[in-house]
Amino acid sequence: MKLVFVRHAIAVEKHPDGDGARELTAEGRKKALEVCRAVAGMDLGIERILTSPLQRSVQTAQILREVLKLPKAPEETKALLPEAEPQALTAILKSAKAECIALVGHEPHISRYTAWTVGGGKFDVRKCGVVVLEGAGVPGAGQGALAGLFAPRHLRPLV
């Protein structure tokens, strides 16, 4: 299974309805579109998109879906919230019927899941950064390989 993590794009600092309602800024939408086009150009074979239920991730996931032209809407899961434990996401992925899944979420979850999967290390995933993990089946603790870690500035020129 291949997992393609995309950290949400730049969002407004505050929202009257709380953190979960924070939306992407105009700059965030622009950068998300550029990065999502670069991800599409990698031809990774993404079949599904899972996203955190927080608005900034949902909006980033929708941009990715549009760029990839996937028929199914992104599926929301609490297993991609910032504070979620890696094991919660692995449990969800075990029932997934796809070889390549895009996961749109947050820090520190993406870095924690990456370190847990590859058996350690420290990772810093910037907004709109991308992490690609590979494993035989669903990657578990120490059972995955880091296939790519991309900052947005490295992806935008690929568009």
C-alpha positions as CSV (number, residue, x, y, z in Angstrom):
1,M,0.0,0.0,0.0
2,K,1.1,3.5,-0.8
3,L,0.1,6.4,1.5
4,V,0.4,10.0,0.2
5,F,0.1,12.5,3.1
6,V,-0.7,16.1,2.2
7,R,-0.6,18.7,5.0
8,H,-3.4,21.2,4.6
9,A,-2.6,24.6,3.0
10,I,-2.4,28.0,4.7
11,A,-5.5,28.8,6.7
12,V,-6.8,32.0,8.4
13,E,-5.4,32.4,11.9
14,K,-8.8,32.6,13.7
15,H,-12.4,31.9,13.0
16,P,-15.4,32.9,15.2
17,D,-16.6,29.3,15.2
18,G,-13.3,27.9,16.4
19,D,-10.3,26.1,15.1
20,G,-12.2,23.5,13.2
21,A,-13.9,26.1,11.1
22,R,-10.6,27.8,9.9
23,E,-10.7,28.1,6.1
24,L,-8.0,28.4,3.6
25,T,-6.7,31.8,2.6
26,A,-6.6,32.9,-1.0
27,E,-2.8,32.2,-0.9
28,G,-3.5,28.8,0.7
29,R,-5.9,27.9,-2.1
30,K,-3.3,28.9,-4.7
31,K,-0.5,27.0,-3.1
32,A,-2.8,23.9,-2.6
33,L,-3.7,24.0,-6.3
34,E,0.0,24.1,-7.3
35,V,1.0,21.3,-4.9
36,C,-2.0,19.2,-5.9
37,R,-1.1,19.6,-9.6
38,A,2.5,18.4,-8.8
39,V,1.2,15.4,-6.9
40,A,-1.1,14.5,-9.8
41,G,2.0,14.8,-12.1
42,M,3.8,12.2,-10.0
43,D,1.3,9.7,-11.3
44,L,1.1,7.8,-7.9
45,G,-2.2,6.1,-8.7
46,I,-4.2,7.7,-5.9
47,E,-7.6,6.0,-5.7
48,R,-9.1,7.5,-2.6
49,I,-8.8,10.5,-0.4
50,L,-9.2,10.5,3.4
51,T,-9.2,13.8,5.2
52,S,-9.4,15.3,8.7
53,P,-12.8,16.8,9.4
54,L,-11.3,20.2,10.1
55,Q,-12.3,22.7,7.4
56,R,-8.8,23.6,6.2
57,S,-8.1,19.9,5.5
58,V,-11.4,19.3,3.9
59,Q,-10.9,22.2,1.5
60,T,-7.3,21.0,0.6
61,A,-8.7,17.5,0.0
62,Q,-11.4,18.9,-2.3
63,I,-8.8,20.7,-4.4
64,L,-6.8,17.5,-4.6
65,R,-9.9,15.6,-5.7
66,E,-10.7,18.1,-8.4
67,V,-7.1,18.0,-9.7
68,L,-7.0,14.2,-9.7
69,K,-10.5,14.1,-11.2
70,L,-11.6,11.4,-8.7
71,P,-15.3,10.5,-8.8
72,K,-15.7,10.0,-5.0
73,A,-15.7,12.8,-2.5
74,P,-13.0,12.9,0.2
75,E,-14.0,10.8,3.2
76,E,-13.6,12.5,6.6
77,T,-12.0,10.6,9.6
78,K,-11.1,11.7,13.1
79,A,-8.0,9.4,12.7
80,L,-6.4,12.3,10.8
81,L,-6.9,15.0,13.5
82,P,-3.7,16.7,14.8
83,E,-3.8,14.7,18.1
84,A,-4.8,11.3,16.7
85,E,-2.6,8.3,17.5
86,P,-1.0,6.5,14.5
87,Q,-2.7,3.2,15.4
88,A,-6.1,4.8,14.9
89,L,-5.3,5.6,11.2
90,T,-3.8,2.1,10.7
91,A,-7.0,0.6,11.9
92,I,-9.0,2.6,9.3
93,L,-6.5,1.7,6.5
94,K,-6.8,-2.0,7.2
95,S,-10.4,-1.9,5.8
96,A,-9.5,0.4,2.9
97,K,-9.8,-1.2,-0.5
98,A,-7.2,0.8,-2.4
99,E,-3.5,0.4,-3.2
100,C,-2.8,4.2,-3.0
101,I,-4.6,6.6,-0.7
102,A,-4.1,10.3,-0.2
103,L,-4.4,11.5,3.4
104,V,-5.0,15.2,4.1
105,G,-4.2,16.3,7.6
106,H,-2.1,18.2,10.1
107,E,1.0,18.4,12.1
108,P,2.1,16.9,14.4
109,H,0.0,13.8,13.3
110,I,1.7,13.5,9.8
111,S,5.2,13.6,11.3
112,R,4.3,11.2,14.2
113,Y,2.7,8.7,11.8
114,T,5.7,8.9,9.5
115,A,8.2,8.3,12.3
116,W,6.1,5.5,13.8
117,T,5.8,3.8,10.4
118,V,9.5,4.0,9.4
119,G,10.8,3.1,12.8
120,G,11.9,6.5,14.1
121,G,13.3,9.8,13.1
122,K,12.2,13.4,13.3
123,F,10.2,14.9,10.4
124,D,8.9,18.5,9.8
125,V,6.2,18.7,7.3
126,R,5.4,22.3,6.2
127,K,1.9,23.4,5.2
128,C,1.1,21.8,1.8
129,G,4.1,19.5,2.3
130,V,3.8,15.9,1.0
131,V,5.0,12.6,2.5
132,V,4.9,9.4,0.5
133,L,5.1,6.1,2.5
134,E,5.2,2.6,1.1
135,G,4.8,-0.8,2.6
136,A,3.7,-4.3,1.9
137,G,0.1,-4.1,2.9
138,V,-0.9,-1.4,5.5
139,P,2.2,0.1,7.0
140,G,2.4,-0.5,10.8
141,A,5.0,0.3,13.4
142,G,8.4,0.1,11.7
143,Q,6.9,-1.6,8.7
144,G,6.9,1.2,6.1
145,A,9.5,3.0,4.0
146,L,9.8,6.7,3.3
147,A,9.5,7.1,-0.4
148,G,9.4,10.9,-0.5
149,L,9.3,14.0,1.7
150,F,8.6,17.2,-0.3
151,A,8.4,20.8,0.8
152,P,5.9,22.9,-1.2
153,R,8.8,24.9,-2.7
154,H,10.2,21.7,-4.3
155,L,6.8,20.7,-5.7
156,R,5.6,24.0,-7.2
157,P,8.2,24.1,-10.0
158,L,7.0,20.7,-11.2
159,V,3.6,22.1,-12.3
